[in-house]
Amino acid sequence: MNAGVSIHVVDVASGQVAEGLPVRVRPLGGEWLCAGRIAGDGLLRELSGLAARFEQGVYEVELEVASFYRELGQALPAVPFLDVLLYRFGLDDPRQHYHLPFKLTAWGVSCFRGGA
């Protein structure tokens, strides 16, 4: 596996990948490295080729959860439980690959360092 970061998102409520979910990635306090939408295979394709831009440090992933579910037609409260989700993670060794598999619903999220 090559160095860098990959993100995969599954909507576990439907059992489908979260195609179209808006996602952004940046170093903590820095400019956004990439922004895009989850592709049909569940991956954030905009991360491809950015391995050299990841250095040791803390990063944030931003997932626009409420807007994604509203675009799917799901009724959410005026103040959604999950709106814009910020997930902070650390890269200790940027020579390694860090895979972030998000499991998502409008009411919860799970993520860990995966092996893909």
C-alpha positions in Angstrom: 0.0 0.0 0.0 1.3 3.4 -0.9 1.8 6.3 1.5 -1.0 8.9 2.0 -4.6 9.0 3.1 -7.7 7.4 1.7 -11.3 7.9 2.8 -14.2 5.5 2.2 -17.7 6.3 3.4 -20.6 3.9 3.7 -24.2 4.9 4.6 -24.9 1.9 6.9 -28.6 2.8 7.2 -29.0 2.0 3.5 -26.1 -0.4 3.0 -24.8 1.7 0.2 -21.7 3.8 -0.3 -22.4 7.5 0.5 -22.0 8.6 -3.1 -22.2 12.4 -3.4 -21.3 13.2 0.3 -19.3 16.4 0.3 -15.9 15.9 2.1 -12.9 18.2 2.7 -9.5 17.5 4.2 -6.9 19.8 5.7 -4.0 20.0 8.2 -5.2 21.4 11.5 -5.3 25.2 11.2 -4.2 25.1 7.5 -5.7 25.4 4.1 -7.9 22.7 2.6 -5.8 20.1 0.8 -8.7 18.8 -1.2 -12.5 19.0 -1.4 -14.8 16.7 -3.3 -17.7 14.3 -3.2 -17.6 10.6 -2.4 -17.6 8.6 -5.7 -19.7 5.6 -6.7 -17.1 3.3 -5.2 -17.3 5.0 -1.8 -13.9 6.8 -2.1 -12.9 10.4 -2.0 -11.0 10.4 -5.4 -9.6 13.9 -4.9 -7.1 12.4 -2.4 -5.4 10.4 -5.1 -2.0 11.7 -5.9 -1.7 13.9 -2.7 0.5 11.6 -0.6 3.5 14.0 -0.8 1.4 16.8 0.7 0.8 14.8 3.9 3.4 15.4 6.6 3.5 14.3 10.2 0.8 16.2 12.1 -2.9 16.5 12.9 -5.5 16.7 10.1 -9.2 17.3 9.9 -11.8 15.7 7.7 -15.1 17.6 7.2 -18.2 15.6 6.2 -21.4 17.5 5.3 -23.7 14.9 6.8 -27.0 16.8 7.1 -26.9 18.2 3.6 -26.1 14.8 2.2 -29.1 13.2 3.8 -31.4 16.1 2.9 -30.3 15.7 -0.7 -31.4 12.1 -0.5 -34.8 13.3 0.7 -34.5 12.1 4.3 -36.5 14.3 6.7 -34.2 15.7 9.4 -35.0 18.0 12.2 -34.5 21.8 11.7 -31.4 21.3 13.9 -29.9 18.0 12.8 -28.1 15.7 15.2 -25.1 15.6 12.8 -24.7 18.6 10.6 -21.1 19.2 9.5 -19.0 16.5 11.1 -15.3 17.3 11.9 -13.1 14.3 12.4 -9.6 15.0 13.7 -6.8 12.4 13.2 -3.0 12.3 13.5 -0.4 11.1 11.1 2.7 10.0 12.9 4.5 8.4 10.0 3.6 9.9 6.6 5.5 7.1 4.9 2.6 4.8 5.9 -0.9 4.6 4.4 -3.8 5.9 6.6 -7.2 4.6 5.5 -10.3 6.2 7.1 -13.4 4.0 6.6 -16.4 6.0 7.8 -19.6 4.2 8.7 -22.3 6.8 8.7 -26.0 7.5 9.4 -27.8 10.8 10.0 -27.6 9.9 13.7 -24.1 8.5 14.2 -20.6 7.8 12.8 -17.8 5.3 13.3 -14.3 5.6 12.0 -11.0 3.9 12.7 -7.6 3.5 11.0 -8.3 0.8 8.4 -6.0 -1.4 6.5 -7.1 -0.8 2.9 
